[in-house]
Structures are given as C-alpha cells and as structure tokens.
Amino acid sequence: MQTEIIEKIAKKEGLVCLSLFDGISCGQQALSELGINIKSFYASEVDPYPKAIVAHRFPNTKDVGDVTKLKGSDFPEEVDILMGGSPCQGFSFAKGSKDPDFDDPRSKLFFEFARLVTELKPKIILLENVPMKSLSEEVITTTLGIDPVMINSALLSAQNRKRLYWFGIRQEDGTYQTIPVEQPDDLGLVMADILEDNYITDRDKSYCIDANYFKGGNLRQYFDKKRRQLVFESDSLCKQVGVADVNGWDILKRVYSKYGKGPSQTCNLGGNRITKVLISKVRDKSKTVRVGGRGSYDRHEWDSVDQLHWRKLTVLEVERLQTLPDNYTEFGVFRDAKDYDPTLHEHLQKKKISNTRRYKAVGNGWTVSVIKYLFGHLVAEAEQLIIDGHILEDREVA
Ligand SMILES: C[S@@+](CC[C@H](N)C(=O)[O-])C[C@H]1O[C@@H](n2cnc3c(N)ncnc32)[C@H](O)[C@@H]1O
C-alpha cells in the first residue's frame, strides 16, 4: 500500500477530508470514533436539515454546499480522503433494461464524485451505494478503476443493509488500487439489543431502514413486502383474530392473524388440528373480516389488529440500527436561517429536529460501524508501521 497517507495517520497528523453528499456526516463520526486526527473536514450537502445536524455535532465542519458547483481548482487544501454516497434513488435492479441508470439526475451525481477524484487527486477514496444492476455497477467500477466490496451492515449492526463500497488508494502513477477488504466478523447484534422497551420482533435483524421510513408501515406491508420494520407487543405476535366454525375443543377453533407468529406447533397436526390463519379481508369499508368456516363471519376491526399490538421503531432505535450515538440527530443549528445570530453561542441557537426529518436523515445515512470497519484498515496499516519501527510514536520521540 502507498504509505504517505498511512504515515500521516501513524504520526497522528491531521487529515484533510472532503465528504460529498455528506448527509449527517456518518463518515466523520466513523473517523472520529477511530481516533483519526482531522485537520479540516469539508462537507458538500444541500439539504438544510442534515446540514443543521452536522453543524451541531461537528461545528468545525466547513460547509461547501452543492457538489455541482464545487471546483477542484478552487479547493484550498490537498485532500487526503474523498468520500461520498451519491443519492441512490435513481438506481434500479430492473432486469431487461440494456442501459445503465445514469440518465436519472440523482444517479448522475456519481459523475461529480468521479470529476472531483480527477481534479483533487485525493489519496484515499470511498464511494458507497446500493446494490444496482450490473451495468450501472460496471460504469462506476470502470470510471474509478477499483472494485467494490459488498458488505451487509447486519454483520456489524442489527440491520440488514447491503451496500457496495468502492474503497481505494492512490498510486504513484495516479491510478487507484482497490484496498482489499475481507468480510467483517459477525458481531451477533440483534433487534433486541437496540429496542427501548420490551417489544419484540419476529426476526433478529431489522429490514433496511430507508429515507421513507417516517411514512410508517402496516402489518401487510411488513409481512408481505418485507419492508418498514415493525416491532410487537410481547404477547401479540401470536394473535388470535377469530373463532372457526369447526368441531372440537376451543383451542382448535382459534384463528390466528397471518400477520403474526403462529402458536407453537406440535407434531402430527392434521384435520381440525391444523393452525387456522385469517386469509383475507372481504369488505374494505366495514373492515369486516371473514375468519372461515361455513359462511360464518366474525367482526374484527383491522385497526385492532393493526394498531394496538405493534409500533414502528423509534428514532432512537433507528439511530442505533445505524450504530450512531443515541440522539445523534436530536438537535440542529441552522446557520443559514434568518434568525441565526453569529454573535451568539451556537448551543443557545440549537433547535429540535422533528422526528420526520430525523427518520429521513438517518435512513439516508451510512452504518457508522461499517465505515469505521473500512477506515479501520488504514489505522491497522498505520499501527503496523509503528510496530515495524518505521514510525516512532510521539511518546518515543519525546
Ligand atoms: C444517500 S444520502 C448520503 C448520506 C450520507 N452518506 C450520511 O452519512 O448521512 C445522499 C445525500 O446527497 C445529498 N445531495 C443531493 N444532491 C446534492 C448536491 N447537488 N450536492 C450535495 N449534496 C447533495 C442529499 O441531500 C442527501 O443528503
């Protein structure tokens, strides 16, 4: 590996970082948790809410605004690390399409990242994005000249979140070399580790939390579409919603919601003993549900199934899924607001961020532990330089 940047880290010299599409600066959080010294952190972002959160968490961040207006030639310092995760909404998995997805104005922003790599010649580059169709992935790989690694955040958090990471180091000839990254060891984190109360889940790892999580979910979306993670009151996963018109003991007549766990199954169930599950809702307006058996109807409001026994994740829990510090997004400082007073201490001007904005910002963000794992490779190399005696630690010099 090219050693200039590694030496800088080993000597604890401050690095210059530029984070494009910075969002809530999960990359900066990861570097700070790794103890990497930062001389200057420049952030390009256009959304005022994540910008405000970053101004509160990392007040020294230098806001450089819209990436499309950023010129390498205007940049005041040599950049050590350039990182970014351009907006992903324009990428699709759709099969059959012959073209990559770069006509979409959001996907196209990747080329701003590539342009700044060429103009700024950073020593380290890190690009993150969603898994996409191979044609789009190839365009990115060919443009940057390095290969991506796919990491599922589930290994280092309680959330399933598969993402591609192009992580490279600049060579003397100006090209980039892929930094080899193994899959991290599974830390075994599960939803129960991040919940605030005694609600429970039917799965260990949360579905991926995206920027639309604030729109909320419902049972059908959750169980059928496998999205918008819900958690359940501890006794509601096995939910009886009706009584079947069959002969036998009461226990055999119980009908369970298909939107929940079945009761524990014993061997040799058959005939009337098979667990009965509510199949369909027959009249939308009256919310009457048919629970089966000789034309009988039982009235059960979907609302009672839908609302009483589940909840969506709290913002704090979603932050934990991204391995952010608790309440990372609670406050923001809006430096561009009309009532911002530069003469007043910023802590006096911090404002609460609404839950909707917080969910959105966190859903858009990176899993900090994954970014930390990636940059941790640089720290490990730096430590090796010290072990090998190439760099004297500060205390030895003193
Ligand atoms: C997927 S999010 C990145 C989140 C970020 N990695 C984090 O740690 O939170 C993409 C971000 O790009 C920002 N963005 C969109 N257009 C932009 C532009 N022209 N210049 C800078 N940022 C932009 C969006 O506002 C959004 O916050």
The ligand as an SDF file (V2000), in Angstrom:
LIG
                    3D

 27 29  0  0  0  0  0  0  0  0999 V2000
  -27.6290    8.8600    0.4330 C   0  0  0  0  0  0  0  0  0  0  0  0
  -27.5340   10.4120    1.1650 S   0  0  0  0  0  0  0  0  0  0  0  0
  -25.9300   10.3710    1.8410 C   0  0  0  0  0  0  0  0  0  0  0  0
  -25.9000   10.2830    3.3440 C   0  0  0  0  0  0  0  0  0  0  0  0
  -24.5430   10.3880    3.9960 C   0  0  0  0  0  0  0  0  0  0  0  0
  -23.5770    9.4510    3.4910 N   0  0  0  0  0  0  0  0  0  0  0  0
  -24.6400   10.2750    5.5150 C   0  0  0  0  0  0  0  0  0  0  0  0
  -23.7090    9.7870    6.1400 O   0  0  0  0  0  0  0  0  0  0  0  0
  -25.6480   10.6880    6.0860 O   0  0  0  0  0  0  0  0  0  0  0  0
  -27.3330   11.4680   -0.2250 C   0  0  0  0  0  0  0  0  0  0  0  0
  -27.2520   12.9470    0.1460 C   0  0  0  0  0  0  0  0  0  0  0  0
  -26.9070   13.6880   -1.0300 O   0  0  0  0  0  0  0  0  0  0  0  0
  -27.4350   14.9890   -0.8540 C   0  0  0  0  0  0  0  0  0  0  0  0
  -27.4000   15.6990   -2.1470 N   0  0  0  0  0  0  0  0  0  0  0  0
  -28.2850   15.6380   -3.1740 C   0  0  0  0  0  0  0  0  0  0  0  0
  -27.9190   16.4750   -4.1490 N   0  0  0  0  0  0  0  0  0  0  0  0
  -26.7560   17.0760   -3.7610 C   0  0  0  0  0  0  0  0  0  0  0  0
  -25.8940   18.0380   -4.3440 C   0  0  0  0  0  0  0  0  0  0  0  0
  -26.1490   18.5690   -5.5460 N   0  0  0  0  0  0  0  0  0  0  0  0
  -24.8040   18.4360   -3.6380 N   0  0  0  0  0  0  0  0  0  0  0  0
  -24.5350   17.9160   -2.4150 C   0  0  0  0  0  0  0  0  0  0  0  0
  -25.3240   17.0060   -1.8140 N   0  0  0  0  0  0  0  0  0  0  0  0
  -26.4280   16.5800   -2.4730 C   0  0  0  0  0  0  0  0  0  0  0  0
  -28.8420   14.6830   -0.3320 C   0  0  0  0  0  0  0  0  0  0  0  0
  -29.4100   15.8320    0.2790 O   0  0  0  0  0  0  0  0  0  0  0  0
  -28.5600   13.5450    0.6390 C   0  0  0  0  0  0  0  0  0  0  0  0
  -28.3970   14.0140    1.9540 O   0  0  0  0  0  0  0  0  0  0  0  0
  1  2  1  0
  2  3  1  0
  2 10  1  0
  3  4  1  0
  4  5  1  0
  5  6  1  0
  5  7  1  0
  7  8  2  0
  7  9  1  0
 10 11  1  0
 11 12  1  0
 11 26  1  0
 12 13  1  0
 13 14  1  0
 13 24  1  0
 14 15  1  0
 14 23  1  0
 15 16  2  0
 16 17  1  0
 17 18  1  0
 17 23  2  0
 18 19  1  0
 18 20  2  0
 20 21  1  0
 21 22  2  0
 22 23  1  0
 24 25  1  0
 24 26  1  0
 26 27  1  0
M  CHG  2   2   1   9  -1
M  END
$$$$
